Amino acid sequence: MWMCILSQQNSNSTSFMDGQHALGVASSVLSIAYAMLCLPLGLLFNFLILVVNFGLKSSAKMPDVYFTNMALAGLVLNVVSALQVLGPDHLLWPLWNSRQELCTVSFIFFNMAALVSVYSTVLFGLDYCIEMILPHTYISSAYNTKHVCHFLWGGATLASFPSLLFYICSKVADKAHECSKLQTKEAGDAIMFFTGFVVPSAGMAYSLWLLFFPKTKWVLLLRADSSRLDLSLRRLLLTTASLQFLLWLPYYSALLVDITQASFDLKGKLGGPGVFQFLKGFSELLAFTSSSVVPLLYKSLRNNFSSRLREFLGETNC
């Protein structure tokens, strides 16, 4: 819910828990459950993915490149979630009250990691389709893996620039209303919704269309050389894309409601503010959960990960 961002626009803004004790208790229970279950799993498996794929670069294939970026983004989300879900935005009795500067910087890194995670999934889908049609011509080859990583993180940084602009404006402006004139919060939310949901959804929809409705010549090609395709990658792609979409959809839906309220001056007219703030907090928890679910999927559905992990541990022991 990022109350530190809202408080820069409205000094009278309060947490949804004020006067909403039942919702506050529900939010606290969900946040503690996430911190005890999902957060440790996410930290562990994201770290393992990074260690194995960086330690055994020679055996890393096309999917491993994208899941390495997702694991790095997942670690960023894990750190940000630890600051967010155990703070005053989610708990009735927060463990800490982070400073406004730290909260704003966390919001920027949250946006960056979210973009890297979803775009890695989209590029994985497109890359799988390219490999399916034209063998050994995928984007993340040994020659341009660094370019793919630079594109993902550089693009995420650029798309998160409105959030950074809002932070800088809040520090250098003499009066608070000077920042509000720029409407950087609304513009930033609109850009994040477009780049973080609309564009990736279109890209993944195109990938799925290529997978399920291929042209005739592609079908003939696949039938002629179907043995070279790893069907487990198809299953990994479809499962990851589906879960990413389902877990991030509530967050971006709440973001769209925020944009609509700000654009048409509908604050407080789209339902009770306490209920809506609770739903926003729950959608944020679901988004954070993606950083724990994705590495578990990779560990379970990537056939050679366990053997590569044992190989890495064996080399470490030696």
C-alpha positions in Angstrom: 0.0 0.0 0.0 3.1 2.2 0.3 1.7 4.8 2.8 5.0 6.6 2.6 4.2 7.5 -1.0 0.7 8.5 -0.2 1.8 10.6 2.7 3.9 12.8 0.4 0.8 13.8 -1.4 -1.5 14.0 1.5 -0.2 14.7 5.0 -3.5 13.6 6.5 -3.4 10.1 5.0 -3.8 7.3 7.5 -3.4 3.6 7.4 -6.5 1.6 6.6 -6.3 0.0 10.0 -7.3 3.2 11.7 -10.9 2.5 12.7 -10.8 -0.9 11.0 -9.6 -3.2 13.7 -11.0 -6.4 12.1 -9.3 -5.7 8.8 -6.1 -4.8 10.6 -6.1 -8.2 12.4 -6.7 -10.0 9.1 -3.9 -8.1 7.4 -1.6 -8.8 10.3 -2.3 -12.6 10.2 -1.8 -12.8 6.5 1.4 -10.8 6.7 2.9 -12.9 9.5 2.0 -16.1 7.6 3.8 -14.7 4.5 6.8 -13.7 6.6 7.0 -17.2 8.3 6.3 -19.4 5.2 6.9 -17.7 1.9 9.7 -15.3 2.7 12.2 -18.0 3.9 11.4 -20.3 1.0 11.9 -17.4 -1.4 15.2 -16.4 0.0 16.5 -19.9 0.1 15.5 -21.1 -3.4 16.3 -17.8 -5.2 19.7 -17.9 -3.6 20.2 -21.5 -4.7 19.2 -20.7 -8.3 21.7 -17.8 -8.4 24.5 -19.9 -6.9 24.0 -22.9 -9.2 23.5 -20.9 -12.4 26.4 -18.6 -11.8 28.6 -21.4 -10.5 27.9 -23.7 -13.4 27.7 -21.2 -16.3 28.9 -23.8 -18.8 25.9 -26.0 -18.3 23.3 -23.2 -18.2 20.8 -23.2 -21.0 18.3 -20.7 -22.4 15.6 -21.1 -19.6 18.3 -20.8 -16.9 19.2 -17.3 -18.1 15.7 -16.0 -17.6 15.2 -17.8 -14.3 18.5 -16.4 -13.0 17.1 -12.9 -13.7 13.8 -13.9 -12.0 15.7 -15.2 -9.0 17.7 -12.0 -8.7 14.5 -10.0 -9.0 12.9 -12.4 -6.5 15.7 -11.7 -3.9 15.0 -8.0 -4.4 11.3 -8.6 -3.8 12.1 -10.7 -0.8 14.1 -7.9 0.8 11.5 -5.3 0.0 8.7 -7.5 1.3 10.5 -8.0 4.6 10.5 -4.2 5.0 7.0 -3.7 3.8 4.9 -6.6 5.3 6.3 -6.2 8.8 5.8 -2.5 8.8 2.8 -0.2 9.7 1.2 -0.8 6.3 0.4 -4.4 7.1 0.6 -4.9 10.9 -1.4 -3.5 13.7 1.8 -3.6 15.9 4.6 -3.2 13.3 8.1 -4.5 14.1 9.6 -1.3 12.7 8.7 2.0 11.2 10.9 2.6 8.2 11.9 6.1 7.3 10.2 7.8 4.4 13.4 7.8 2.3 13.9 4.0 2.8 10.3 3.3 2.0 10.4 5.3 -1.2 13.6 3.6 -2.3 12.0 0.3 -1.6 9.1 1.3 -3.8 11.5 2.0 -6.6 13.2 -1.3 -6.3 9.9 -3.1 -6.0 8.8 -1.6 -9.4 12.2 -2.6 -11.0 12.0 -6.2 -9.7 8.4 -6.5 -10.8 9.2 -5.5 -14.3 12.3 -7.8 -14.5 10.3 -10.7 -13.3 7.4 -10.4 -15.7 9.5 -9.5 -18.7 11.8 -12.5 -18.1 8.8 -14.7 -18.3 7.6 -13.0 -21.5 11.1 -13.3 -23.1 11.3 -16.9 -22.0 8.0 -17.6 -23.9 9.1 -15.8 -27.0 12.5 -17.5 -26.9 10.9 -20.9 -26.6 8.8 -20.2 -29.7 11.9 -19.1 -31.6 13.8 -22.3 -30.5 10.8 -24.3 -31.5 10.7 -22.9 -35.0 14.4 -22.2 -35.7 16.7 -24.5 -33.7 19.7 -22.9 -31.9 18.7 -19.3 -32.7 17.2 -18.3 -29.3 17.8 -14.8 -27.9 19.8 -15.8 -24.8 22.6 -17.6 -26.5 26.1 -17.8 -25.1 27.0 -14.7 -27.2 24.3 -12.3 -26.0 23.2 -13.4 -22.6 24.7 -10.2 -21.1 22.8 -8.1 -23.6 19.5 -9.8 -22.5 20.3 -9.1 -18.8 21.2 -5.5 -19.6 18.0 -5.1 -21.6 15.9 -6.5 -18.7 17.4 -4.4 -15.9 18.1 -1.3 -18.0 14.5 -1.3 -19.2 13.2 -1.8 -15.7 15.3 1.0 -14.4 14.1 3.3 -17.2 10.4 2.4 -16.6 10.8 3.1 -12.9 12.2 6.5 -13.6 8.9 8.3 -12.7 9.1 6.8 -9.2 12.6 8.1 -8.9 11.5 11.5 -10.2 8.8 11.6 -7.6 11.3 10.9 -4.9 13.8 13.5 -6.1 11.0 16.1 -6.4 9.9 15.4 -2.8 13.4 16.2 -1.6 14.2 19.3 -3.6 10.9 21.1 -3.8 10.4 24.0 -1.4 6.7 23.3 -1.0 4.8 20.0 -1.1 2.2 21.3 -3.6 5.0 21.9 -6.2 5.4 18.2 -6.6 1.7 17.5 -6.8 1.5 19.8 -9.8 3.7 17.4 -11.7 1.3 14.6 -10.9 4.3 12.2 -11.0 2.5 9.7 -8.8 -0.4 9.3 -11.2 1.9 9.3 -14.2 4.2 6.8 -12.6 1.3 4.5 -11.8 0.0 4.8 -15.4 3.4 4.0 -16.8 3.8 1.0 -14.4 0.4 -0.3 -15.4 1.2 -0.1 -19.1 4.7 -1.4 -19.0 4.2 -3.9 -16.1 0.9 -5.4 -17.2 -0.5 -4.4 -20.6 2.7 -4.9 -22.6 3.8 -8.2 -20.9 0.2 -9.5 -21.2 0.3 -8.8 -25.0 3.7 -10.4 -25.4 2.7 -13.5 -23.5 -0.6 -13.8 -25.4 1.4 -13.7 -28.6 3.7 -16.4 -27.3 0.7 -18.6 -26.4 -0.8 -18.0 -29.8 2.4 -19.2 -31.4 2.4 -22.3 -29.2 -1.3 -23.3 -29.6 -2.1 -22.0 -33.1 1.0 -22.4 -35.2 1.1 -22.1 -38.9 1.1 -25.3 -41.0 4.8 -25.2 -42.0 5.7 -24.9 -38.3 3.7 -28.0 -37.5 5.4 -29.9 -40.3 8.8 -28.8 -39.0 7.9 -29.9 -35.4 6.7 -33.3 -36.6 9.9 -33.8 -38.6 12.1 -33.1 -35.7 10.1 -33.4 -32.5 12.8 -35.3 -30.6 14.9 -32.1 -30.1 12.2 -30.3 -28.1 12.2 -30.6 -24.4 8.5 -30.8 -23.5 9.3 -30.1 -19.8 10.2 -26.5 -20.9 6.8 -26.1 -22.4 5.2 -27.2 -19.1 7.6 -24.9 -17.2 6.7 -22.0 -19.4 2.9 -22.4 -19.2 2.9 -23.0 -15.4 5.2 -20.0 -14.7 3.3 -17.7 -17.1 -0.1 -18.7 -15.6 1.0 -18.2 -12.0 2.8 -14.9 -12.7 -0.3 -13.6 -14.4 -2.6 -14.7 -11.6 -0.4 -13.4 -8.8 0.2 -10.0 -10.3 -3.3 -9.4 -11.7 -4.8 -8.3 -8.4 -2.0 -5.8 -7.8 -2.3 -4.2 -11.2 -6.1 -4.2 -10.9 -5.8 -2.2 -7.7 -3.3 0.1 -9.4 -5.8 0.6 -12.2 -8.5 1.5 -9.6 -6.0 4.0 -8.0 -5.4 5.6 -11.4 -9.1 5.8 -12.1 -9.8 7.4 -8.8 -7.1 10.0 -9.3 -8.0 10.8 -12.9 -11.8 11.2 -12.3 -11.6 12.5 -8.7 -13.4 9.4 -7.3 -11.6 9.1 -4.0 -13.9 7.3 -1.5 -16.6 6.8 -4.1 -15.6 3.3 -5.3 -16.4 1.5 -2.0 -15.3 1.8 1.6 -11.7 3.0 1.9 -10.9 0.5 4.7 -12.0 -2.5 2.6 -10.3 -1.2 -0.5 -7.0 -0.6 1.4 -7.2 -4.1 2.8 -7.7 -5.5 -0.7 -4.7 -3.5 -1.9 -2.6 -4.9 0.9 -3.7 -8.4 0.1 -3.0 -7.9 -3.6 0.5 -6.7 -2.7 1.1 -9.9 -0.6 0.1 -12.0 -3.6 2.6 -10.1 -5.8 5.3 -10.7 -3.2 4.3 -14.4 -3.1 5.4 -14.7 -6.8 9.0 -14.3 -5.7 8.6 -17.5 -3.7 6.4 -19.5 -6.0 8.5 -19.1 -9.2 11.8 -20.5 -7.8 9.9 -23.5 -6.4 8.4 -24.1 -9.8 11.8 -23.9 -11.4 13.3 -26.3 -8.9 10.4 -28.8 -9.4 9.9 -28.6 -13.2 13.5 -28.0 -14.4 14.7 -31.5 -14.9 18.4 -31.0 -14.5 18.4 -28.5 -11.6 18.7 -31.1 -8.9 21.6 -32.8 -10.7 23.3 -29.5 -11.3 22.9 -28.6 -7.6 24.5 -31.9 -6.6 27.3 -31.2 -9.0 27.9 -27.7 -7.6 27.9 -29.0 -4.0 30.3 -31.7 -5.0 32.7 -29.3 -6.6 32.4 -27.0 -3.5 33.2 -29.9 -1.1 36.3 -30.8 -3.2 
